[in-house]
């Protein structure tokens, strides 16, 4: 890591131009996802899945269900960031490391599992909301991680979810929320676009 979090936030751009001659190692891809999974999730659900689309063949398949966006082919890797439905059913497993490390008492973990079950079982709207929230926080953290590593990223919502699910064999419980292209910048990217003044978006009460 070479940038502070403040620098990464302020310097991050939504890149469209990537150097197609540059690739990432498996270690770099794994580190990006490791850092992405440091993002928060409700109850520590960790209800996400990251598919790293890196091979030429896979990139072409993804491009075909993402309205032909060239950056999918040019970027070193494009992540399909998914959120998982029915996250409450996997919570006991997700909390095992916290219990094993002594961070959580088993009784507290059990209580969280019960609360999550009560709030999510039979509630598809809440499950989907949670899946999208978790995937979005993971995707944003991945983009900041990429920026801090000297890479650029480009988030995409322009894709056919059903097509992505079919091409990459997602289960019915895995919702593709966002694509994130990552790689080395090529010429022609815009700088970060100006934001509205804080006074227009902040209310302090």
C-alpha positions in Angstrom: 0.0 0.0 0.0 1.4 3.4 -0.9 -1.6 5.8 -0.4 -3.4 6.8 2.7 -7.1 6.2 2.8 -7.7 9.9 2.3 -5.5 10.0 -0.7 -7.1 6.9 -2.2 -10.6 8.4 -1.8 -9.6 11.7 -3.3 -7.6 10.3 -6.2 -10.0 7.4 -7.1 -11.5 7.7 -10.6 -14.1 5.7 -12.5 -11.8 4.5 -15.2 -12.9 3.6 -18.7 -9.4 3.3 -20.3 -7.2 0.5 -19.3 -3.8 -0.7 -20.6 -4.7 -4.1 -22.2 -1.0 -5.2 -22.1 -0.9 -5.2 -18.3 -2.1 -8.1 -16.1 -2.4 -8.8 -12.4 -1.0 -11.8 -10.6 -3.1 -14.3 -8.7 -1.6 -12.9 -5.5 -2.7 -9.3 -6.4 -6.2 -10.5 -7.2 -6.4 -12.4 -3.9 -5.2 -9.4 -2.0 -7.8 -7.1 -3.6 -10.5 -9.5 -2.5 -9.0 -10.0 0.9 -9.1 -6.3 1.5 -12.6 -6.1 0.0 -13.9 -8.6 2.6 -12.7 -6.2 5.3 -15.9 -4.2 4.5 -18.7 -4.4 7.0 -21.8 -6.5 6.7 -24.9 -6.8 9.0 -24.3 -9.4 11.7 -21.0 -10.1 9.9 -23.0 -12.0 7.3 -20.1 -11.8 4.8 -22.8 -12.6 2.2 -20.8 -11.8 -0.9 -19.1 -13.6 -3.8 -16.3 -12.3 -6.1 -15.7 -13.8 -9.5 -12.5 -12.5 -11.1 -12.9 -12.6 -14.8 -9.4 -12.6 -16.2 -9.0 -15.0 -19.1 -9.6 -13.8 -22.6 -12.4 -16.3 -23.1 -14.2 -15.3 -19.9 -13.8 -11.6 -20.7 -15.5 -12.0 -24.0 -18.4 -13.9 -22.4 -18.8 -11.1 -19.9 -18.5 -8.4 -22.5 -21.4 -10.0 -24.4 -23.7 -9.7 -21.5 -22.5 -6.2 -20.5 -23.6 -4.3 -23.6 -20.2 -4.7 -25.3 -18.2 -2.5 -22.9 -14.6 -2.6 -24.1 -13.1 -2.0 -20.7 -14.1 -5.5 -19.7 -11.6 -6.8 -22.3 -8.9 -4.2 -21.7 -8.8 -4.3 -17.9 -6.5 -6.8 -16.2 -9.5 -8.3 -14.4 -13.2 -7.5 -14.0 -14.9 -8.6 -10.8 -18.4 -9.8 -10.7 -19.5 -8.7 -7.2 -22.4 -10.7 -6.0 -24.5 -10.5 -2.9 -26.1 -13.7 -1.4 -29.7 -14.2 -0.5 -30.7 -16.1 2.6 -27.6 -14.8 4.4 -29.0 -15.7 7.8 -28.7 -19.4 6.9 -24.9 -19.1 6.7 -24.4 -16.9 9.7 -23.5 -19.6 12.2 -20.7 -20.6 9.9 -19.6 -17.1 9.3 -19.3 -16.4 13.0 -17.3 -19.5 13.9 -13.9 -17.8 13.6 -15.1 -15.0 15.9 -16.2 -17.5 18.5 -13.0 -19.5 18.1 -10.8 -16.4 18.6 -12.7 -15.5 21.7 -14.0 -12.3 20.2 -17.6 -13.5 20.6 -19.1 -15.7 23.2 -21.1 -18.6 21.7 -24.2 -17.4 23.4 -23.9 -14.0 21.7 -23.3 -15.7 18.3 -26.3 -17.8 18.9 -28.4 -14.7 19.7 -27.2 -13.0 16.5 -28.2 -16.1 14.5 -31.6 -16.1 16.0 -32.1 -12.3 15.4 -31.0 -12.6 11.8 -33.3 -15.6 11.3 -36.2 -13.7 12.8 -35.6 -10.6 10.6 -34.7 -12.3 7.3 -36.6 -15.7 7.1 -39.5 -15.3 4.7 -38.6 -11.7 3.9 -37.2 -11.7 0.3 -37.2 -7.9 0.1 -34.9 -7.6 3.2 -32.7 -10.4 1.9 -32.2 -8.7 -1.4 -31.6 -5.3 0.2 -29.0 -6.9 2.4 -27.4 -8.7 -0.5 -27.1 -5.5 -2.5 -25.8 -3.5 0.5 -23.1 -6.1 1.3 -22.0 -6.4 -2.3 -21.9 -2.6 -2.7 -19.7 -2.1 0.4 -17.4 -4.9 -0.7 -17.1 -3.4 -4.2 -16.3 0.1 -2.9 -13.7 -1.3 -0.6 -12.2 -3.2 -3.5 -12.0 0.0 -5.5 -10.2 1.8 -2.8 -7.8 -1.1 -2.3 -7.1 -1.0 -6.0 -6.4 2.7 -5.9 -4.0 2.3 -3.0 -2.1 -0.3 -4.9 -1.5 2.1 -7.8 -4.3 0.6 -10.0 -7.5 2.1 -11.3 -11.0 0.8 -11.3 -14.3 1.3 -13.0 -17.6 0.2 -11.5 -20.4 -0.9 -13.9 -24.1 -1.4 -13.5 -24.6 -1.8 -17.3 -25.0 -5.5 -17.6 -27.8 -8.1 -18.0 -28.1 -9.8 -14.6 -29.8 -12.9 -16.0 -27.2 -13.1 -18.7 -24.3 -12.8 -16.2 -25.9 -15.4 -13.9 -26.3 -17.8 -16.8 -22.8 -17.3 -18.3 -21.0 -17.7 -14.9 -23.3 -20.3 -13.4 -24.5 -18.3 -10.5 -27.1 -20.0 -8.2 -30.5 -18.5 -7.7 -29.3 -17.2 -4.3 -26.4 -15.2 -5.8 -27.3 -11.7 -7.1 -24.8 -10.0 -9.4 -24.9 -6.4 -8.0 -22.0 -4.8 -9.8 -19.1 -5.3 -12.1 -15.7 -3.7 -11.2 -13.0 -3.5 -13.8 -9.4 -3.2 -12.3 -6.1 -2.6 -14.0 -3.5 -0.2 -15.1 -4.7 3.1 -16.5 -4.3 4.1 -20.1 -4.5 7.6 -21.5 -7.8 9.3 -21.8 -9.4 8.8 -18.4 -11.3 11.7 -16.8 -10.1 12.9 -13.4 -12.5 12.5 -10.6 -15.6 14.6 -11.5 -16.5 17.6 -9.2 -18.9 16.8 -6.4 -21.8 18.8 -5.1 -20.8 21.0 -2.1 -21.1 19.4 1.3 -23.7 22.0 2.2 -26.1 20.6 -0.4 -25.9 17.1 0.8 -25.4 17.4 4.6 -28.0 18.1 7.3 -26.7 18.3 10.9 -29.4 18.1 13.5 
